[in-house]
């Protein structure tokens, strides 16, 4: 099942809005948790959200 890019963006927005600079660590924890439980769809989403947050923070730091 494909992950909706809009869902990834919304999830990244939500984490950043709620956790600010610690959103990256929260996203890492979510990916680790999904990996440990073997929930592959959740892992796919978590890794995409993690990547999106990393991308945004990198872009922000380059301003």
C-alpha positions in Angstrom: 0.0 0.0 0.0 1.4 3.4 -1.0 1.8 6.2 1.5 0.0 9.4 0.7 2.5 12.3 0.4 -0.1 14.6 1.9 -0.4 12.4 5.0 3.4 12.5 5.4 3.4 16.3 5.2 0.5 16.6 7.6 2.2 14.2 10.1 5.5 16.1 9.8 3.6 19.4 10.3 1.8 18.0 13.4 5.1 16.7 15.0 6.9 20.0 14.3 4.0 22.1 15.6 3.7 20.0 18.8 7.4 19.2 19.5 9.3 22.0 17.8 13.0 21.2 17.6 12.6 17.8 19.3 10.2 16.6 16.5 13.2 14.8 14.8 13.8 12.8 17.9 10.2 12.0 18.4 10.0 10.8 14.7 13.0 8.6 15.3 11.4 7.0 18.3 8.2 6.4 16.3 10.2 4.7 13.6 12.2 2.6 16.1 8.9 1.5 17.8 7.3 0.5 14.5 10.5 -1.4 13.5 10.5 -3.3 16.8 6.9 -4.3 16.5 7.3 -5.4 12.9 4.5 -3.0 11.8 5.7 -2.5 8.2 3.0 0.0 7.1 3.6 2.1 10.2 7.4 1.8 9.7 7.1 3.0 6.1 5.1 6.1 7.2 7.3 6.8 10.2 10.5 6.7 8.0 8.9 9.0 5.4 7.9 11.4 8.2 11.3 11.3 9.7 12.9 12.0 6.3 10.5 14.9 5.7 11.4 16.5 9.1 15.1 16.0 8.4 14.6 17.7 5.0 12.7 20.6 6.5 15.2 21.1 9.3 18.1 21.0 6.9 16.5 23.5 4.6 15.7 25.7 7.5 19.3 25.7 8.7 20.5 26.6 5.3 18.5 29.9 5.3 
